[in-house]
């Protein structure tokens, strides 16, 4: 759990149900196309938020443990 203090506002961010991955390709990964394709293929129960970390690295954030488990088993 990360705690970020932005003046009066306090933001708590949990990375409990997150996976980090990368694409091993020589070309540039088009983020919007990849995000839409992966979300459609995975059919997660609670959805997935995909964040670009740069250099073809991404964070896949799920809302339920079962979604993370299904991705680990399927790979």
N, C-alpha and C positions, 0 to 999 in steps of 0.2 A: 504494500500500500504506500503510495506516494502522497505527500501532503504539500500543496503548493499555496503559498500565501501571496495573493495579489492585492495588497493594500487591505481594505476592509473585507474583501471576499476570500474565502478559504475553499480550495478545491481539493477533494480527495479523489485520487485515481487508483484503481485497483488493476493489477495485471494478473489476477488469479487465473482467468480463463483465456490467456493469450498464447499464441504461437508466433514464432518469428521464422520467416522463410525467405528464400531468395530464388531467383530464376537464373538458371545457368544457360544463358544465351549470349551470342555475340552482338546482337542488335539491341536497340533501345526497347524497353517494355512500355507500351502505351497503357498508362495507369487506369484510365477510365474503362477501356476495353477489358483489361485483365480483371478489374474489380467486378464488373458486371458478369463476366463469364464465370468466375470462381463462385460468386454468390448464387448463380443459377445452377451450377453443377452440384454444389454441396448440399443445398436444401436444408440448412440448419433450422432448428426449431425456433430459436430466438433471434435469428439473423446474425450477421457478422459485419463488423466495421473493419475495413482494411485501410491501413495508414502507410503511406510511402515514407520509408526511412532514407531513401536515396541509394545510389549505387546498386539498384535492383534488389534491395532488401525491403521487406514489408512486415508489418505487425498485423496479425489476424486476431481480432478481439471478439470473443463469443460471450454470450450472456448465460449459457448453461454448461455445466461440466459434461453433460452427455454429448454436446456438440463437439467439444474438444476431444473427448474419447473417441468419437466416431471418425474424426479426421486422423488421429494417431493410428487407429486400427486400419483404416483404408490405405495408408501410405506404405 
